[in-house]
Amino acid sequence: MGDSIDDLATIIKQKYETLPPLSSKCCIYRVPRNLRKINEKSFTPNLVSIGPFHRGSPRVQAMEEQKLRYLQRFIQRNENKTLEDYLSASMKWEKEARDCYVETINMSSIEFTEMLVIDGCFIIEYLLTWQGANYDVDDRVFYRPALSQAIMRDLKLLENQIPFFVLEILYNIAFEDSEKVPSIMNLTCECMIGLGKVPQHFQKTKVLHLTDFLRTYYLPPDSKEFYSANQEWGFPDGISELYESGVTLKVDKSDKFLDIGFENGVLSIPELMLENYTESQLRNLVAFEQCHYPRESFVIDYVLFLDSLIYDRKDVEVLINNGIILNSPGSSEDVYRLFSDISKGTTYSRGSFYYADVCRRLNEYCGTPWNRWKAILRQDYFSNPWSMISTVAAVVLLILTVIQTYCDIVQLKY
């Protein structure tokens, strides 16, 4: 019996002693199962695989030939560099790239390096073609706009990433002698978010991959300190209830959907265009924060806050009618289900909830009786010119009646 236990202990020790060390550089994750099962399609590439997680999947094999064509075209951009130069540089950073993945990647050094170069060069050539719009007529991606948009959607998926520093290495090799081309960061900004220059707050952070790039862009430039856990707050009522309590909705002009504010009875929310791939983008940002930024979950907090405002389709209609939500593909019911589903399975830190102060001030405002009375007057009696005229006439008539009654009493008395 003792020998059996010793042998078993030896086997187990060998297993944990040969485990690869955990890396602090890990930033590319598998989507947690509790989030994936709600809507698996939002996390799965439709056309192109990037990185190891979906490599070899039958649904993305048709794009492998196009990836090689883009690799060939990218290498031709610098006649002084060969494919060997890109492979050699990437192999030097193989360990650092492997450390970025949450799982041990069971690929040989040759296979892993090949993947980095082919996928990285494909991404860069895709962005350069998107920016330049001078593609040839045989380009199978950009002469079919639906394909180019679908690929952009796939490049934003959390499980479909290679480290951003790999893109920088490959890009700098190709354009090291050129001063006219933008940096890889400028190129990414222009293609993915439509900006000609890199926002200033990017200088304070290191971009990990394209999903992280998107999140970094949407972050508030001057992230305020998180709310104190010592102060009480609660989620507000639905937007219809807030409206009836005197809260006015205003469309914020910011292109950062996180920039929500509440001042002097006005709740300002940036417009959110719900297009075909909006849900996928939001879900992947939420999944990334859940894995990598549990204490700085700006996007998760945004989704939870909006979910608190949307109790039913009536609340959705209020947001649509006020220009907050621009609902392109679906109905109000679709929008309601979207935010209800995205918030499922997420966790957040109550002590660092980004919109805690907005929630607290909203609740204080709605809890003041005078604000509700003003809202009733505005909505029921001053909502249009005719009701306003009727109300004013009724008040004048009431005043005249009181004056007449007073005069009659005075005459009787004397």
N, C-alpha and C positions, 0 to 999 in steps of 0.2 A: 504493500500500500504506500509506504514511504517513498519507494523508488518511483512509483507512478506520479506522485505529487511533485517530486523533484523534477522529473522529466517534463511534466506539464508546465511547471513554473519556468523552466528553461526555455520552452517554446514561446511562452507569452512574453518573457523578457526580450527574446530575440526580435519579436514582432515590434515592441514599442521602442527598442533601442535602435532599430533600423528605420524608424519613421523619419521622413524628411523634416528639417526644422521649419517651424512656422515663420513666415516672413511678414515684417511690418509693412511691406510694400504692396500687400494684397489689395486689389481695388476692382477686380473683374470677377463677378460673382454669378453663381446660378441663382435664378429667381427663387425665393422661398416657396415651398410647395403650397402653403396656405394662400399665397397671392396668385400663383400660377393657375391653380385649379378653378379660380373664379372666371378667368378669361385667358386660356392658354394661347389663343391666337395672337394676343397683343404682345407676347414675348417671343414669338417664333418668326424667324426670317421667312419671307415669302419667295425671294428671288436669289439673294446672294448671302453666302456664309462668310463671316469674317472671324478669324480666330479658330480655336480648336473645338468649341462646344457643339457646333452644328456642322462641323466639317464632315463630309461624306454623306450627309442626308440626301435622300433621293430628290427631294423637292427643290434643291438648289444646284443640282448637277448641271443643268442647262447653262448656267452662268459661268461655269469653270472655263470654258473656251474663251468667253469674252474677257475674263480676268487676264488670261494669257495675252490676248490681243492688246489690252490696255498696258500690260507690263512691257511689251515690245515697243509700244508707242512712247511710253514714258522714258525708256532707256535711250531712245533716239533723240530726246531733247538735249542731250549732252554727248556729243561725239567723242569727247575725251574720256568718258567713263564707260566701263563695260559692266555686264551683268555680274562678273566676278567681284567688282568693286562693291556693289551693293550687298552681295552675299557675304563677303568678308567682313564688312562693317557690321552687319546684322548679327553674324555669329559671335562677334566680340561681346555683344550685349545679350546673348542668349539667356544666361542665368538671371539677369535683372528682369528680362521679359517674362520668363517662367514664374518668377516670384510674384508677379502681378496677378496670377490666377489663383482662385480659391482652392482649386483641385490640383493634385499632381498630374501633370500632362504626360501621358504615356506615349510620347513620340520621340523618335531618335533625334539627335542633334541636327542631322541632315534634314529630316522631315520638318522639324520645328522651324529651322532657318528658312527653308523653302516657303513655308506658310507665311512667315513674317514678311518676306520680300514680295511674294506674289500679292498677298492681301493688302500690304501697305502701299505698294505701287499702284494697285488698282484704285484704292481710295484717293490717292493724290491725283492720279490722272483723271478720275471722275470729277474731282473738284475743279481741276484746271479746265476741263472741258465745259463744266457748268458755268464757270466764270467767263471763259472766252467766247462761248457760243459759236465757235468757228469749226464745228465738227464736220466731218465729211459725210457724204450722202449714204455711205454704207455703214455708218455707226448704228448698231442695232439697239442702242440704249436711247440716245438723244433724238433720234428721228421717230421715236415713239414716246411722247411726253409722259404717258401713264407709267412707262417702265422707269424713266428717270426719277419720277416722284416716288415710286415704290421702292427703288433702291435707296433713296434718301431716307425713307422710313426705316429700312433695314439697318442703315448705318447708325441709327440712334438707339438701337436695342441694347440692353445691358449685357446680354449673353453673346453679343455679336461684336466683340471689341478686340483690338490689339492696343498695347500701350501707346499713348500719344508720342512718347519720346522716340519710338520707332519711326513714326511718320516724320518727325523732325530730322532724324538721322538720314533717312532716304532722300528727303527733300533738299537738305543742305548739300548732299553729295551731287545731286543733279544741278543745283544752281549756285554752287559755291563761288563761281567766277562771274556771276551776274548781279549787278546792282539795281537792275530795273524791275526785277520780279519782287512781289510782296513776300513777306515772311509766311511760313506755313500757318501761323496764327491769324494773320490778316486774311489769307485765303479762306480759312475755315470760317471766320466771321462773315465774310462777304457771301459765301455760298450757303451757310446753314442758317444765318439770321438776317442777312441782307444789309450788313453794316460795312462801310468802307474802311473803317478803322477799328482798332481793338479798344474796347472800353477800358477805362483807366483801372478799374478794380481787378482786372485780370493780372495786373502787375504784382498783386499781393498774394497770388496763389499759383500753384503748379497744376496745370491741367493734366488729368490722369488718362483720359480717353474721351471719345466723342460724346458719350452720355454725360460724363462729368463736365465737359465743355458747355453743354446746354444748361445744365444746372447752374454752373458758375455764371453764365450770362444772366440768368433770371434772378440771381441773388440781388438783394438791395445793395447799392454801391457802398453805403455807409450803414452796415448792419448794426442796428441799435442793440443795446444790451437786452438780453432776454428778461422776461418778466420775473419778478420776484415770487418765489413759491410761497412767501409768507402772506401775500395779499390774496384775498378771496376773489374768485371770478367764476363765471359759468357761461356756457354757450348761450347765445341769444335765441329769441324766438324766431320762427320763420319770417321771411321777408314781408309777407302779407301782414303779419301781426306788427312788425316794426313800422310798416307804413301807416297802419291805423293808429299807432302810438305817436305819430308825428315825425318819424324819420324820413328824410328826403334822400332819394337815390340820385347819384351823379356818376356819369362816366368819366373815369380818370383818363387823361391823355397819355399816360405812361404805356410803353410797350412791354413793360414787365408786369406780368399778371399777378405778382405777389404784392404789388404796391397798393394795399388796401388801407384806407384811413377813415377816421370818424372825428369830425369837428363841428361844433355848433349845430348839431342835429342833421348834418349831411354825411351820409355814408358814401364814400367815393370808392369805386371798384373799377379797375381797368377792364376794357372789353375783352371777352374771350371768344374767339372764333372757333366754333366746333366744326372742324373739317373731317375728312375721312380718316386722317391719321392722328388726330388730336388725342383720342383716347389711348392709343398705343404709346404716344409720347409721355402723357401724364403717368400712365401705369409704370413705365420703365423708370421714370424719375423717382416715383414713389418707392419702387423696389430697390433702387440704388441707395436712396437715403435710408431705407429700413436696414440695409446691410452695412452701409459705410458711414453714415452721418446720423446716428440715432439721437444725438444731442443737438444737432443743427438741422432739424427736419423741416425746413422752410416749405417745401412743396407738400409734404404730408400735412402740415398745419394748414396750408391753403385749402387743400381738398377737404379736410375736416371742417374748416370754418364755412366753406360754401355748402357743404352737406348740412350743416346746422341751419342754414338759411332756407334750404329747400326741403320743406316737409311734404309737399304734394305738387301736382301740376299747376295749381293756382300760383304758387311761389315762382315756378319757372316762367309762367306767363308775365309776371311782374318784372322779372329780370330781363326777359326778351323785349317787352314793351318799353323798357327804359334804356335799351341799347347795351346792357351789360353782357348778355349772351347773344351772340350772333349764331343762330342755329341753322347751319346749312343743310346737313344731310337728313335730319330726323325730326321727330315730333317732340312735344313737350314731355311726353311720357319717356322717350328715349333719354332726354337730358336728366330727368329725375332718376332714372335707373342708373345712368352713368355715374353720377356722383355718389349715389347710394352704394354702388358696387365697388367703386375705387376705394372708398374708405373702409371697406370690409377687410379684416385681417391685418390692419395697420395698428401700430402702437405709437404712442407719442408721450413726451415728457410733459406732465402738467406744469411743472415748475419752470420750463423753458419754452412754453407754447408761444409762438411768435405773435399771435393775435390776441393774447390774453388781455392786454390793456384796451384794445378795441372792444372786446366782448364786455369788459367791466363797464366802460363808459356808455356803451349801448344800453346795457341793462339799467344803469343809473338814470339815463335819459328817459327810457320808457317807463321807469318806475315813478317818475314825477307826474302827478295828476295834471298839472297845468299844461304840460306838453301834449297829453292825450286830449284835453279839452280843446286846445288850439287846433289839433288835427281834426277833431270832429267838426269844429266850425268851418275849417278850410274845406274839408271833403264833402260835408253835407249842405253847407249854406253858401260857400263861396267857390264852388268847383267850376262854375261857368257864369257868364254875364247875366243870364236870365234869373238863375237862382240868387245871384248877388242882388239884383234889382228887387226881387221879391222880398229878400231878407231885409234890405234897407227900408223898403216901403212898409213892411210889417213893423219894424222898429220905430219908424217915424209915426205910424198910426198909433202904436202903443203909447208913445210919448204924448201925442196930441190927446189921446183918450185920458191919460193920467192928468194932463193939464186941465182938460175940460171938467173932469170929475172934481179936481181941486177947486176950480172956479165955482162949480155948482155948490160945493160944500160951504165955501166962503160966503156966497150969496144967501144961503139958507140961514147961516149963522148970524148974519147982520140984517 
